[in-house]
Amino acid sequence: MIMTLLGGPVVLGQSNPTFNSGQDPKPSGKVWALVGNLSDEFSGTSLNTTKWKNTDPTRWVGRAPGLFKQNTVSVANGNMRITNYKLGSPEVVNGSTFTHACGHVISQNTGNVGYYYEARMKANKTFMSSTFWLINYKNEQTGCDQRVTELDIQECVGYINSTASWTQDFDQSMHSNTHSRNVSCGEPVGSRGDDTPTGGKVYDAYHTYGAWWKSATEIQFFLDGQYVYSVTPYADFDIPMYIKLVTETYDWNPVPADGGMTGTWTERTTFYDWVRTWKLEDAPSGQLIANGRYAIKNKADNKYLGAPEWPAVGNNFNAITVTPGAYNDQRWDFEHLGNDVYRIKLACCTRYLEVPYANCANGSNVGTWTAATASHQKWKLEKVGNYYMFKPTHCTSRAMDRSPNSGSASTYNNDNVHLWNASSTNDNQLWEIIPNASARLGETTQAARADLVVAPQPVSGTDLNVTFDMLAEGTADLVLFDLKGQTIYQRHYPKLQAGQVQLRVPATETSKLAAGMYIMRVTGNDGIPQVAKVWVK
């Protein structure tokens, strides 16, 4: 997504697919590259017809009683929306009678085996579906490829009007399937799939649904960045497929007696925040990590590398903090110098990770300083599985190591960071490099915007008021995380006015929180997250 704020472009969220820590399945030596003609941030005011087709009656008009109508589709506030409604009078098309309108958006281009597909979507609350899937067209193929393969990443409904036991979780689960049918050369025919809970109703919050079409015989599925299951299709999946964003009626979920369209516009609408498609490419020669901003997390205890308090950083000292990389004193800009050597700078200021005084002994401190020319401020990265060892270029026999704080835990639970013998290769010396830290965790440096204000601090069983600026009328999402990055509370606001807004986390929710520190994130319809610390007494 590219926006213009304060006269300049701001690029958000497109350096990697959405994966939680340790979940990225890409092979070593590969990087993800965005496939532009199969990706859309929906940041305009109309559907991009170079990427998408709004209905295609020459192929499919819908499953009665749901008829695909172009006027169900709209783009605004950074979302593509499909809004279902009841027709003013029944329509007969191809001999079938239709009473409801729904939507069918198809990609103009096909995706291939090896691609990763993801969409951030919030389902509608009607008996109709909300879906994200892929399919090929048999008549576009030749020979034995004249067959149909279908990859359903997410199929759900917002209201269940069926008594069948297998349907009862379709309003609170991710349902995925692979289908092989209409074969030409005796290939296997059948369906295989799986499902997993979404942790709430599918219409209550946005979720990111993803699938890596890893090979002709394996599809891996992800929910909100977490791997959930794999499926082996009945027949090889090796035919290019189109992306489909569809709301429709299912035979097994009949129309309710009242017509099923009595809800608000929001309740009748499926929201697609974005669709992104990625392909694997070879990493640049000698470059394990692309230039950009990252969080650095220790394998031994999942704490993040950072300074004790921004911008108070100095020579001979650094710290591991339990805060999940949410601030600029815990995020790092990587600059590749060649041959897996990097300069690594704090995002908050011009301070570089270094070994002071070019010392090379066990126990030498690792800290930050301003210069960026000396060899002891250059780091050789060595990949160990999904983790990395950081070795100073003047002293590759040593590696950056964390030593647990032996005293009582401080506010930030600081640990020592120093060099130690690299041959030990223990978990204290292994670090995860988490990409796209800015877009995932939020910048708060927009000069025209007031800071996110959370009060009272500390909170103790009372309402928590969250005040922030909306740059334009639209939607917002509020999420409260614990220090492990787990969601504690979240709420979607479908329409907020521009200007200063105050949201509330009720006392019924804050009273459930254990004492300690949490992270509040609010993302308005401009897509730029704002974050603040929350203290609970």
N, C-alpha and C positions, 0 to 999 in steps of 0.2 A: 504494500500500500504506500503510495507517495502522496503526501499532503503538503500544502503550503501554509506555514505558520510563521508569523513575524517576518514575512518577506522571503523566507527560504524554504527549501524542500526538507521534509523529514521522512526518512525511509524506515518503515517499520516491518519487523517480523518476517523477513524473507531470506534469511541466510541458511536456515536448516528446517527440516520438518519438525513437527511438534513431538518431541520425545522427552519423557522424564529422565532423570539421572540414571545412566547405565542401561537405557532401553534402546538406544540407537543401534539397529542391526547391521549397519553398513560394514562391509568387509574392510580389513586393514588396507591402507593405500588408496582408498576411494573417498570421494566427497560427493555430497548431494548438490545437484544443480537444478534450479527451478526451470520447469518446462513452461515457457510463457504463454503459448497458445492454448494450454490446458489449465491455466491458473487465472483467478480473477479475485480482486479485493472488493469488487462491487462498490467502488468509491464514487461513481458518477451518478447521473440521474435517469439513466435508461440502460437497458440491457445492451451489452457490447455484441453486436450481431456478427462481428468478425470471429468471435469465439463461441457464440451460442445461437441456437435456433429456438424460437418461442413457438412451440407446437409444430407438428408435422403430420397433418391429416392424411397425407398420402401413405403413411405407414401405420399410424395408430391414432384413433380418435378418443380412446379412453375405454374403460370397462364400465358398462352401464351398471348403475345409473349416473356415474361420474363422467362428464364430457369435458375434454380439454378445451379451455378457452384462453385466448391470448390476454384478455383483460384481467385475468387473475394474477398476472406477473407484473411486478413493479420493482424499481431500484431507488433507494433513498437511504440517507443516514448510514451509509456504509454497509447496507444489507441488500440482498436480493430477496424479495418477499413473494410468496405464492399464497393468495388469499382465497379460500374456498367460499362459495355461497350457493344458495338455492336459486335455480332458474325461475324467472317470472312465470313461465309456463313450460310444460314438457316439450322437448325437441326429439324428433325421430331422425336418426342418422344411420345409414346402412342397415335399416330394418330394426334397430334397437332404440328403445325409448330412454331418454336421459332427463333427469330432474335436477341434477346438481352440476355445478361448475368447479373444475379443479385445474391443475397446472402441469405442464410437461415441457421442461427445458432440456435441450440436448446439446452436447458439445459439437462444434463444427469439425473438430479434428479427433483422431483416434489416439488412444494411449496404447502402450506396448508392454509386453512382459518385461519385468525388471523395474518398472516404475512404481513409485510410492504415491498413493492418492489419499488426500485428506480434505475434510470439510468441517468447518465449525458451524453448527446448526442447532436451532431450537425448534422443536416440533410444534405443530398446531394441536389444539385441544379438542378436535372433533373426531368423529368416527372414521374420517379419512386418514390416509397414511401420510407420513413424512419420510422421504427416502433419499438415499445417495447410493448409486449403483452404476454398473457398466454392462454393456452388451454389444455384440456385433450384429451385422445384418447379413443374413445368409446369402442374399442375392448379389452381394458385393464380392463374394468369394468364388473360387474355382476348384474343381476337382474334389478331393475329400474334405477340403476346408469349407465346402458348402454345408455348413452345420451351424448351430447356435450355441454359443457359450455366454453365460450370464454370471456376473460377479456382484452380489448384493452386499454392500458394506454395512448399511443400516436400513432396516425397515421397521417402522413402529407406527402405532396409532395413538391418538390422544384420548379416545373414549372407546371402551370395549363394550360392544353390544352383542356379545356372543357368550354362550354358556359353556363352550368346549374348554376343558381344563388347560389345553396347550396354548390357549389364547390369552390367559389371564394376566400375563406379565408383559404384554406388548406395549403397555403404556409406561413401563419403567425399566426397559432393557434395550441393549444393543442386540439386534438379530441379524445374522449374516448367513449367506448361502452361496453355493456355487451350483449352477445348473448346466447340464449337458442334454440337448434335445435336438430333434429334427436333423438327425445325422444322415450322412450320405454313403458312408462306407462301413457301416456296422460298428462304429465306435460305441463305447459304453454309454448308456443313457441313464441319468439319475441325478439326484440332488444330495449335496452334503453341506452341512453348516453347523453353526453353534450360536450360543447367546451368552450374555453376561449382564448383570444388573448395572444400571446407570447411577444407582445411589439416590434415586428420587424420580419423580415423574419427568418424562422426557420433555414436557412443555414448560417445566418450571425454570430451566436453566439451559444455557448453551453447553453443548458438549462437542468435543473434537473426535470425529470418527475417521479412522485411517486403516488402510490396508496396503501391505507391500506385496505386490504380485511378483514374488521372488523368482519363481520359475514356472514352467508349464505344469508342474506337479505340486506346488506348494504356495499357499497364500497365508500370510501372517496378518493378523488383525490387531488393532490398537484402539483403546478407548482413553481419551484424554491423555495421550502420550505414554500409556502403559500397555505393554503387550498382554493380550488376554487369551488368544488361542490361535491355532493354525488349522487349516483345512486342506485336505488333498482332494481335488476334484475327481469326478468319475472318469472324465476324459481329459486329455491334455488341453491346458489353457494356453494356447500360443497364437491365437488369432487377435489382431488389433481390435479394440473395443471403444465405443463411445461412452462418455460420461452422461448420466441421466440424473436430473434433479426433479423429482416428481411427487405430486400429491394425487392420490387416486382412491377409488373405492375397492374394497376386497369382498369377494364372494362370502367369506366366512364372517364378516363383520357388517351385518345389514344396517340399513338406514333406521335410526330411531323413529319412534312413532311421531315425535314432534318435528321431524325433518332434520334434526341434528345440527342446525345452523342458528341456534338461538344465542350463541355467545357473542362477545364483543369482536371487533375487527382483529384485535391482537390475538384473541383465543382462536380465531378461524385462520390464522396466518402461520405458515412455516417460514422461519427466518434463516437465511444462509448468510453468515457473516463473511465468509470467504471460501473459495475452493482453491487448493494448491496441488500441483502435481510435480513430482521430482524424479530425476533420473540419476543414476550413478555415473560418475566420471573418474578417471584416474586423477589422483592428487598430483599437484605440480611436483616435479622432480625435487627431491630433497626438502619437501615442505609437508610436515605432518599436520600442522595446524595452519589454517588460513589466517591472514591478517584480520584483526577485528577484536571485539570486546568479549571477554570470557570471565566466568567465575571459576575459582580453583578450589576443589574440595578434597580433603584428605580421606583416603580409603579407610583408615583405622577407625575413625569416629565420626565421619561425615561432617566435620567442621570446615569452615571456609577460611581461606587465606585472606587476611586483611589487616589494616592498621587498627589500633585500638580505638581511635575516635577521630573521625575526619574533621579537619585536615591535619590533625596533630600526628604527623608521621616524621620519623627521623632516623638517622644512622644508628646501626647496631640493634635495631629492635623491629620486630614485627609480631603478629599475633594470629592465633586461630580464633575465630569468633563463631558462636552458635547461630548468629543471625544469618539467614539463608541467602547471602549474596545480594541483599536488596538495596545496598547503598554504594555510592561511588568510592568509598574507602574499602570496599570488598570486591571490586571489579577491576579487571586488568586489560589493558590494551596490548595485544601481541603484535610485534613487528618482526617479520621474517627477514633474516640477514643472509640466508643461504645455508645449505647443508644441515638443516634441522637446528640451526642456531637462531635464537630469538632475543630481542630486547623486550622487556616486560615492564609496563608503566602503569601506575595507579591511575584509575579513571578520574579521580578527584583533582589531581594536580601533577606537576612535572616531577615525579619521584619514581625512580627505577629500582626494581628488585636487584639486590646486589649482595656480594660477600664483602664486608668492609675490609679495607686495607689489603685487599688481595690475599687475605689469610686463607690457608688451605689445610688446617688441622681439624681433627675431630672436635666437635663442639664449637667451631667458629660460628658466630652469629650470622643470621641472614636478616637483612634489613632493607631500608630504602634510602636513597640519596638522590641528589639532583642531577649530577652529571650522567652522561650516557655514552661514554666513549671507552672506558677502561674495560679490559678483558674480564674483570670480576663483576661486570654488569651485563655480561652476555651468557646465555644459558643454552646448553645443548639438551634437547629433549630426546628421551629414549623411550619408545613405546613398550609397555609390558601389559599384554592383553588389552583391556579397555582403559588402562591407566598409563601414566607417564612418570618417569623419573626426571628431575631437574638437576642437571650437572653444570657447575660453572665451567666455562671453556678453558680456564687456566688450570683447572683442577678436576678433571673428569673422573678421578678415582673417588670423589666424594659426591654425595647427593643431598638435596634439601630434605630435611627430616624434622618431624615435630616431636616434641617431648612433652607428655602430659604434665599439666600443672599439679605439682604434688601438694600444694597448699589448698586452702579453702577456695571454692570457686568464686571468682570475681563476677562483676556484672556481665562481662563479656566472656567469662570462662576462658581467659587467655592462656595459651600454652607457649612454650619456647619454640622457636624455629631456628634450626642451625644445620650445619653440615655433619654428615656422618659417613662412615665407610660404605661406599656404594655396593660393595659385594654382598652386603647383608640382604638387600632387596626385601625388606619387611614392609608390612602395610603402612607403617609410619612414613615410608619414603615413596609411597605410591599416591599419585594425585589424579583426580578426574578433572578434565578441562571441559567446562560446560559452556557451549557456544551461545551466542546471541543474548548475552546477559542483559543488555540494555532493553531489548524489545520484550523479553520474557518477564523481567523483574521491574521494569519501569524507570524512566527518567523523571526527575522532578526539577529540571533546570529551565523550564520555559519561563522567560522573564515576564511575560504578560499575564501569568497565571499566579493566583495566590496559592500558598502552600496548602496541602491537605492538613486540616486541623481536626484532631480527635480529642474529645473531652467528655467527662473529666479524666484526668490522669493522676494517679492510677484509678482504674475503675474497680468497684467492689460491689457487684450484685445490683447495679443501677443501670438505667439506660445509658448507652454510649452514643454520643452525638458526633456525626462525621460531617464536616463542612468542607466544601470544595467548589471550584468554579467550573461551570459548564460553558464552553465557548459557543455552543449553539444548541438549540432545542433538539432533543433526541433521547436515545436510550443510554443507560449506564448499568454497569455491573459492579457490585460490591462483594469483595471476598476477604475473609479473615483467615490467615494461615497460622499454624503453629511453627515452631522453629525447626521442624523436620520437613516443612514445606507441605504439610497435609492441610486440606481445607477443613476449617472448623465451622464456618458459617458463610453462606453466600446468598445473594438476592439479586434478581434482575429487575430493573426499573424500566418499563416499556416507554415512558414518556416523561421527560423532565424539562422544565423551562430553562432558557439560557440565563446565565448570571450565577450568583452565589446560591448554592443549594445546600440544604441540611438534610442528611439522611439519619436514620436511627437504627441501632442494633438494640432490640428490647432487653430489658432486665432478665426476662426469662431465659435468654441465651447467654448473657454475660455471667449470670449466676452459675452456669455450668462450667466455667473456665477455671482451671487450676492457676494458682499464682505463678507469675512469670511474665515473660515478654512474648508478644505476638506481632504479626505484621498485617497491617490493613492495606488493601489495594483497591482503588476505585478507578474504573476505566470508563470514560465518557464516550460518546459516539464519534469523537475525533480519533479514537483508538490509542491515545497516549495514556498509559497508566500513571497514577500518582500513588505514592506509598508513604506510610507513616508507621512508626512504632506504637504499639499499644501495651501499656503496663497494666497488669491485673494484680490486685492485692489480695 
